[in-house]
Structures are given as structure tokens and as C-alpha cells.
């Protein structure tokens, strides 16, 4: 076919990642048959693949919109921005993983293969413009992540996390698929000439037939798709799996999962609701309720945690709430600002979450994971570098200036004020105030307590890989908090195109 | 005469059965069978709707869904075997190492 090269061109970064995945898969089995200490090769090859994909994405960031595969894939600037974030998150995760996995004796080639394949799924997810493509790519991401969550085969917690994640993820997939079926039927009834799952076509038919109320089947379908996606992005009341999975999975997997799934799920939620803006009166209230519930339940449950991984899991739920607030501003005035805020916040969230989990990885010793608050007691006297980095990430997560977390929250606040939902902005403020308590509790433990015999004995991992990842996260969180203009301009120009 | 509505009602019943099964059953393998029921309810809707609209899309989507379901089965059973090795049980109520 003539168009095939143009089609493949639209998903070039994803193809690079997939090919790298296969290379690592084959290379690992060849190398381990040939010599026993070729383990560093896997992470090296993965990193090179990710950087090549990053280069391809970054150089084409502002090219015009490009529909491929009969409209199933859309290659627009928003998608490219999301892919850029996904690749940055994956690169940081690979850097953080190597030595940590060696210490846990989990340094298998499959790990990087699964990371790359799930990354491929996530990259297709953010560029899919058809609900079926979306479903297949979500499952590509999830199926690889189920295995990664249970990657520490000898640890019961890890296996338990994998089982919980798997059962709830598959449950969510059921809702999602049934919702897609109903949307397919609903659009068929609405237009009278056949159903479609293509988001662009759904958007046009809804806009053309805006005088007709959409059929009940369509509304039900949208609701079920929302439930399915809310499971994936851990919105309350569909968040129950999150703390257990985040706590049980190996920390490097948690870091990867926390960032990549959030980016992909929110990009998809945005694309989905962006197609439905002309019937926002039906879904806006649901999104607002989810946002408020997620912010408050996430923050309040985080208050009592004494396991840092679990605390960060609840905090990631709360951050999903803030992102959902941005999502509820995409229908009316302030849509442009909302998309900008959403993308900026996802970037901030990636850096600070990766960084916070990265500190835990840095402090994890052979046979002892750094997990609980008492592990961090008086850390500033034991290992000042790790403590100060954690401090920066905690301040950023809590949204305290001059960090990136503050800028992100401020942009969301701004967008939601523009759209006229002032009550939501006020609730966002209250929720952030609650969150400061438990972030500062971690800081208090580190800086104002005396170290005792439970305290972890400083960072365990030497080597440039982890240090580079930490440096990128710290510098990013501070720099883009102080000088947000650069990122904002980039994102602003990029997302300009998709909002009508 | 069996109309499209009959298919859709059947698929809604199957889906609801699946959801209830997931919520009340305690054995992960049975839960997983219920999830398959949910997925297949969706597949039935796709086929029936595709036939109703005279489109091939509906049937095509089912192939995708089947492939995804097959991948999930293989991973899921693998995880269940792994957890049985670690804990000697697969009862959901005993998966309680981590809570609040």
C-alpha cells in the first residue's frame, strides 16, 4: 500500500521502542548463553532505544497533525508531548532500576523487555484516536505491568500485588470493553447510518446532531468507559488496588508504574472527553465528583500511613484528583489553559514522583528495602544528600514554591478559575493544604528526629546511573519551578492546535 | 423472531452476572472466569450491533477483544500459579499482607 510508510511514520517512536524490546529479548538470551556477565547490556540497549525514540519525538514536536491507520492513530502535538513525557519517565526508570535489581537479584533481561513493551502500549495509548485501538493498547500496557508488579518472584508481597493488580485491571478491562460496545451501538442509533468507535467521528456526529439528545445507550457506554479508565488512573472510588500494588511491587517498578500509567491514562481521558465536549452537560458532573472524591480521600487516607511507598501511593491518588480537576475545565472557557496545565502537571508529577521513589531506591540495601518512615528517621545526619533531595521532592509534591509542583498546581488553579468553577478551585486549595501535613511529616522525620538503630545506613547504590536520574529529577523540579516559561511555551505551542 | 434487542438484553444479563460473580466469589480462577464472561458479553454486543448496522466493524472488534483476553488469560494463570507457589493458597481472603 502506498500510505503504509506514512502510517508507520506516525508511530515511529513507538516502533523504535518495540524493536528495542525485541532486540533486548533476543540479545539477552544470546548473551547469557555466551557469557555470564553481560547484564549491563540490557539496560544499556534499552536506554539507547529510549533516547533514539526521544530524539525522533522531540524533533517533530510541532509538525502538523497527521492521521494514520484510517484514523485509528492520531499523531498530533498533544500526543507527541505525552510520548515525550512517557519516554522521559521510562529513561529515568531504567536508570533507577539497574543496581537496585542487581541488589535484589532480579537482574533479568525480561525486566527491560517488559518495560519496553509496556512503554510501547502506553505510547500507542496516547496517540490512539479510536476506542478499539485504545483498548488494545491499554491492555498491552497493563498485561506487561501485571508481570512487572510480581517481578520479585520470591516475595509474597510482590506476588500479592500482582494478583490484586491483575484481577482489578482485568475487571476494569471488562467495563471498558462493554462501554466501548455500548458507545458503538449508541453512535449507530444516534446517526442512523452505522456505529463507530472513532473519537473524531463521534465528536463530529455529536456536534452535528447537538439538537438531538444522545441515546441512553451512548450515555451508559460513556459512563462505563469512564469507570474503566478511572480504574486505570486510580480515581476514587476505583482506587482500592493502588496502595497495595505500589507497596508490594519492587520500588523501581512502582516508580515506573506511577509515572507512566498516570501520563497515559490522563492523556487518554483527555482525548476521550475532548471528543465529548459538545455533550459536557452529561459527564461534567461525574468528572467533578470524581475529582473532589479523589483529592480528599487520597489526601486523608495518606495522613495515617507509616510506609513511605504506601504514602506516595495515596499521594499519587490525590495527584490524580488534581489532574481530574484540570480535566473538568476542558469543556468550556479555559480549555486551552486546562490542557496546558494538565500536560505541565503531568511533567511535574513525573519528575517528583520518580524522584521520591528514586530516593527510596537509592537508600535500599541488599536484602533490605527502604520503605517505612522509621527507615528515614534522622536521615539528614546519616546521608544529607538523600535527605535534601527527598526534601525537595516532598516540597514539590506538596505544592510549595519555588518548585515545579507549585507551578503545576497554580496552572490548574488558574485554568479552573477561567472556566468559572470557583468552588472546585477552593476545594483544590483545601485538599492541597491537607496534603502538606503528611509531606512535612516525612520531612520532620528526616530532619528533626535523631537517627536510631532502625534508620537506614545511608545510600547503598553507587554508580552514575542512579545519580544521573536523581540529578535530572531534582534539577528539573527546581528549574522548571523557578523558570516555568520555557516548558510552558513549548507545551502551549504544542497543545494550541488540538483545542478548537 | 430473535431481534437485536434480544441479543443486547442477553449480553446485559451476562455482563451483570459477570460483575456480580467478580464481587462475590473468593477464588481467583472463578473471578477470572467471571471477568471472561464480562468480556464475552461485550463481544456479543459487538457482533449483534455489527449485524444490526450491517457493518463488518463489530465482528472485527471481537477478534481484537479475543486476542487481548487470551493474553490476559496466560498472564493471569501464570500469576495465580506463582502466588500458589509462594503462599500455598489462592483464596482472595488470605491475600492480606498489605492493608490500610
Interface residues (C-beta under 8 A of the other chain):
Chain A: X132 X135 X136 X139 X143 X146 X147 X150 X153 X154 X155 X156 X157 X159 X160 X161 X162 X163 X164 X166 X167 X170 X171 X173 X174 X175 X177 X178 X180 X181 X182 X184 X185 X188 X194 X195 X196 X197 X243 X244 X247 X248 X301 X304 X310
Chain B: X8 X11 X15 X18 X19 X22 X28 X31 X32 X35 X38 X39 X41 X42 X43 X45 X46 X49 X50 X52 X53 X54 X55 X57 X58 X61 X64 X65 X67 X68 X71 X72 X75 X76 X78 X79 X80 X82 X83 X86 X87 X92 X95 X97 X98 X99 X100
